[in-house]
């Protein structure tokens, strides 16, 4: 299992070393927000057996590969939205905006967030 911080560092240095123009702190914050969204519908493996209230999701929270595979698409959309916000804000300085608009990205985010309960659902198999 990896911490959210190490997953974000891997994303920034290995998966997308050039295409992310946001600062690492902003990217890390978006990963935490995406993980919190997931944790609202499924217990994180690292919290298994912990009596409520569960520990808060932070940069140091560990995620399994299966948890990250559900969280990552939402995280990537959050990053894309943040980038679009920065680009749209720079339009006043005369810069051309490229890529999707924040409203287009917001639709995809809404769909993923709506489907998160279904994607996060897990029921172990019980045999009799």
C-alpha positions as protocol buffer text, in pm:
chain_id: "A"
residue {
  index: 1
  type: UNK
  ca { x: 0 y: 0 z: 0 }
}
residue {
  index: 2
  type: UNK
  ca { x: 111 y: 353 z: -77 }
}
residue {
  index: 3
  type: UNK
  ca { x: 32 y: 684 z: 86 }
}
residue {
  index: 4
  type: UNK
  ca { x: -161 y: 946 z: -107 }
}
residue {
  index: 5
  type: UNK
  ca { x: 157 y: 1155 z: -113 }
}
residue {
  index: 6
  type: UNK
  ca { x: 360 y: 879 z: -280 }
}
residue {
  index: 7
  type: UNK
  ca { x: 81 y: 808 z: -531 }
}
residue {
  index: 8
  type: UNK
  ca { x: 70 y: 1177 z: -627 }
}
residue {
  index: 9
  type: UNK
  ca { x: 449 y: 1194 z: -653 }
}
residue {
  index: 10
  type: UNK
  ca { x: 442 y: 892 z: -885 }
}
residue {
  index: 11
  type: UNK
  ca { x: 168 y: 1055 z: -1091 }
}
residue {
  index: 12
  type: UNK
  ca { x: 366 y: 1379 z: -1125 }
}
residue {
  index: 13
  type: UNK
  ca { x: 708 y: 1225 z: -1193 }
}
residue {
  index: 14
  type: UNK
  ca { x: 634 y: 902 z: -1380 }
}
residue {
  index: 15
  type: UNK
  ca { x: 286 y: 914 z: -1533 }
}
residue {
  index: 16
  type: UNK
  ca { x: 255 y: 1284 z: -1620 }
}
residue {
  index: 17
  type: UNK
  ca { x: 596 y: 1448 z: -1579 }
}
residue {
  index: 18
  type: UNK
  ca { x: 529 y: 1727 z: -1830 }
}
residue {
  index: 19
  type: UNK
  ca { x: 156 y: 1774 z: -1874 }
}
residue {
  index: 20
  type: UNK
  ca { x: 57 y: 1884 z: -1522 }
}
residue {
  index: 21
  type: UNK
  ca { x: 115 y: 2258 z: -1484 }
}
residue {
  index: 22
  type: UNK
  ca { x: -24 y: 2284 z: -1131 }
}
residue {
  index: 23
  type: UNK
  ca { x: 200 y: 2302 z: -828 }
}
residue {
  index: 24
  type: UNK
  ca { x: 243 y: 1974 z: -634 }
}
residue {
  index: 25
  type: UNK
  ca { x: 56 y: 2106 z: -328 }
}
residue {
  index: 26
  type: UNK
  ca { x: -256 y: 2172 z: -538 }
}
residue {
  index: 27
  type: UNK
  ca { x: -234 y: 1829 z: -698 }
}
residue {
  index: 28
  type: UNK
  ca { x: -194 y: 1664 z: -358 }
}
residue {
  index: 29
  type: UNK
  ca { x: -494 y: 1855 z: -222 }
}
residue {
  index: 30
  type: UNK
  ca { x: -708 y: 1729 z: -511 }
}
residue {
  index: 31
  type: UNK
  ca { x: -599 y: 1371 z: -441 }
}
residue {
  index: 32
  type: UNK
  ca { x: -705 y: 1407 z: -78 }
}
residue {
  index: 33
  type: UNK
  ca { x: -1044 y: 1547 z: -185 }
}
residue {
  index: 34
  type: UNK
  ca { x: -1096 y: 1255 z: -425 }
}
residue {
  index: 35
  type: UNK
  ca { x: -1000 y: 1004 z: -153 }
}
residue {
  index: 36
  type: UNK
  ca { x: -1241 y: 1170 z: 92 }
}
residue {
  index: 37
  type: UNK
  ca { x: -1517 y: 1135 z: -166 }
}
residue {
  index: 38
  type: UNK
  ca { x: -1441 y: 764 z: -198 }
}
residue {
  index: 39
  type: UNK
  ca { x: -1415 y: 717 z: 180 }
}
residue {
  index: 40
  type: UNK
  ca { x: -1767 y: 853 z: 213 }
}
residue {
  index: 41
  type: UNK
  ca { x: -1899 y: 540 z: 45 }
}
residue {
  index: 42
  type: UNK
  ca { x: -1647 y: 268 z: 132 }
}
residue {
  index: 43
  type: UNK
  ca { x: -1428 y: 194 z: 427 }
}
residue {
  index: 44
  type: UNK
  ca { x: -1063 y: 233 z: 346 }
}
residue {
  index: 45
  type: UNK
  ca { x: -864 y: -87 z: 399 }
}
residue {
  index: 46
  type: UNK
  ca { x: -631 y: 94 z: 640 }
}
residue {
  index: 47
  type: UNK
  ca { x: -934 y: 184 z: 856 }
}
residue {
  index: 48
  type: UNK
  ca { x: -1062 y: -174 z: 868 }
}
residue {
  index: 49
  type: UNK
  ca { x: -1162 y: -260 z: 1220 }
}
residue {
  index: 50
  type: UNK
  ca { x: -1134 y: 97 z: 1347 }
}
residue {
  index: 51
  type: UNK
  ca { x: -1430 y: 198 z: 1556 }
}
residue {
  index: 52
  type: UNK
  ca { x: -1605 y: 520 z: 1451 }
}
residue {
  index: 53
  type: UNK
  ca { x: -1511 y: 798 z: 1431 }
}
residue {
  index: 54
  type: UNK
  ca { x: -1272 y: 696 z: 1156 }
}
residue {
  index: 55
  type: UNK
  ca { x: -940 y: 877 z: 1116 }
}
residue {
  index: 56
  type: UNK
  ca { x: -948 y: 1172 z: 879 }
}
residue {
  index: 57
  type: UNK
  ca { x: -821 y: 1123 z: 525 }
}
residue {
  index: 58
  type: UNK
  ca { x: -489 y: 1308 z: 491 }
}
residue {
  index: 59
  type: UNK
  ca { x: -183 y: 1304 z: 268 }
}
residue {
  index: 60
  type: UNK
  ca { x: -44 y: 1023 z: 485 }
}
residue {
  index: 61
  type: UNK
  ca { x: -347 y: 796 z: 438 }
}
residue {
  index: 62
  type: UNK
  ca { x: -254 y: 465 z: 279 }
}
residue {
  index: 63
  type: UNK
  ca { x: -453 y: 336 z: -18 }
}
residue {
  index: 64
  type: UNK
  ca { x: -455 y: -7 z: -172 }
}
residue {
  index: 65
  type: UNK
  ca { x: -419 y: -51 z: -547 }
}
residue {
  index: 66
  type: UNK
  ca { x: -788 y: -133 z: -580 }
}
residue {
  index: 67
  type: UNK
  ca { x: -889 y: 179 z: -385 }
}
residue {
  index: 68
  type: UNK
  ca { x: -660 y: 398 z: -596 }
}
residue {
  index: 69
  type: UNK
  ca { x: -800 y: 246 z: -917 }
}
residue {
  index: 70
  type: UNK
  ca { x: -1146 y: 372 z: -819 }
}
residue {
  index: 71
  type: UNK
  ca { x: -1023 y: 707 z: -685 }
}
residue {
  index: 72
  type: UNK
  ca { x: -776 y: 792 z: -963 }
}
residue {
  index: 73
  type: UNK
  ca { x: -1027 y: 876 z: -1243 }
}
residue {
  index: 74
  type: UNK
  ca { x: -1195 y: 1129 z: -1015 }
}
residue {
  index: 75
  type: UNK
  ca { x: -854 y: 1265 z: -909 }
}
residue {
  index: 76
  type: UNK
  ca { x: -751 y: 1310 z: -1274 }
}
residue {
  index: 77
  type: UNK
  ca { x: -1073 y: 1501 z: -1346 }
}
residue {
  index: 78
  type: UNK
  ca { x: -1016 y: 1722 z: -1041 }
}
residue {
  index: 79
  type: UNK
  ca { x: -666 y: 1801 z: -1176 }
}
residue {
  index: 80
  type: UNK
  ca { x: -808 y: 1875 z: -1520 }
}
residue {
  index: 81
  type: UNK
  ca { x: -1069 y: 2107 z: -1367 }
}
residue {
  index: 82
  type: UNK
  ca { x: -807 y: 2295 z: -1163 }
}
residue {
  index: 83
  type: UNK
  ca { x: -593 y: 2338 z: -1475 }
}
residue {
  index: 84
  type: UNK
  ca { x: -895 y: 2466 z: -1670 }
}
residue {
  index: 85
  type: UNK
  ca { x: -977 y: 2715 z: -1393 }
}
residue {
  index: 86
  type: UNK
  ca { x: -621 y: 2853 z: -1409 }
}
residue {
  index: 87
  type: UNK
  ca { x: -630 y: 2871 z: -1788 }
}
residue {
  index: 88
  type: UNK
  ca { x: -968 y: 3042 z: -1796 }
}
residue {
  index: 89
  type: UNK
  ca { x: -846 y: 3293 z: -1538 }
}
residue {
  index: 90
  type: UNK
  ca { x: -546 y: 3372 z: -1761 }
}
residue {
  index: 91
  type: UNK
  ca { x: -776 y: 3459 z: -2051 }
}
residue {
  index: 92
  type: UNK
  ca { x: -787 y: 3817 z: -1919 }
}
residue {
  index: 93
  type: UNK
  ca { x: -413 y: 3839 z: -1976 }
}
residue {
  index: 94
  type: UNK
  ca { x: -459 y: 3758 z: -2343 }
}
residue {
  index: 95
  type: UNK
  ca { x: -357 y: 3392 z: -2330 }
}
residue {
  index: 96
  type: UNK
  ca { x: -537 y: 3139 z: -2546 }
}
residue {
  index: 97
  type: UNK
  ca { x: -720 y: 2866 z: -2360 }
}
residue {
  index: 98
  type: UNK
  ca { x: -680 y: 2507 z: -2480 }
}
residue {
  index: 99
  type: UNK
  ca { x: -849 y: 2187 z: -2368 }
}
residue {
  index: 100
  type: UNK
  ca { x: -1191 y: 2138 z: -2220 }
}
residue {
  index: 101
  type: UNK
  ca { x: -1379 y: 2407 z: -2030 }
}
residue {
  index: 102
  type: UNK
  ca { x: -1459 y: 2380 z: -1661 }
}
residue {
  index: 103
  type: UNK
  ca { x: -1826 y: 2321 z: -1738 }
}
residue {
  index: 104
  type: UNK
  ca { x: -1744 y: 2024 z: -1962 }
}
residue {
  index: 105
  type: UNK
  ca { x: -1519 y: 1876 z: -1695 }
}
residue {
  index: 106
  type: UNK
  ca { x: -1780 y: 1944 z: -1426 }
}
residue {
  index: 107
  type: UNK
  ca { x: -2026 y: 1719 z: -1610 }
}
residue {
  index: 108
  type: UNK
  ca { x: -1778 y: 1429 z: -1607 }
}
residue {
  index: 109
  type: UNK
  ca { x: -1701 y: 1492 z: -1238 }
}
residue {
  index: 110
  type: UNK
  ca { x: -2073 y: 1491 z: -1154 }
}
residue {
  index: 111
  type: UNK
  ca { x: -2115 y: 1158 z: -1334 }
}
residue {
  index: 112
  type: UNK
  ca { x: -1821 y: 998 z: -1153 }
}
residue {
  index: 113
  type: UNK
  ca { x: -1935 y: 1131 z: -816 }
}
residue {
  index: 114
  type: UNK
  ca { x: -2286 y: 1000 z: -881 }
}
residue {
  index: 115
  type: UNK
  ca { x: -2147 y: 657 z: -965 }
}
residue {
  index: 116
  type: UNK
  ca { x: -1901 y: 651 z: -675 }
}
residue {
  index: 117
  type: UNK
  ca { x: -2136 y: 462 z: -437 }
}
residue {
  index: 118
  type: UNK
  ca { x: -2172 y: 186 z: -695 }
}
residue {
  index: 119
  type: UNK
  ca { x: -1800 y: 184 z: -783 }
}
residue {
  index: 120
  type: UNK
  ca { x: -1693 y: 182 z: -419 }
}
residue {
  index: 121
  type: UNK
  ca { x: -1936 y: -89 z: -310 }
}
residue {
  index: 122
  type: UNK
  ca { x: -1775 y: -411 z: -198 }
}
residue {
  index: 123
  type: UNK
  ca { x: -1937 y: -717 z: -49 }
}
residue {
  index: 124
  type: UNK
  ca { x: -1720 y: -1016 z: 36 }
}
residue {
  index: 125
  type: UNK
  ca { x: -1836 y: -1350 z: -96 }
}
residue {
  index: 126
  type: UNK
  ca { x: -1984 y: -1574 z: 171 }
}
residue {
  index: 127
  type: UNK
  ca { x: -2034 y: -1942 z: 108 }
}
residue {
  index: 128
  type: UNK
  ca { x: -2248 y: -2174 z: 315 }
}
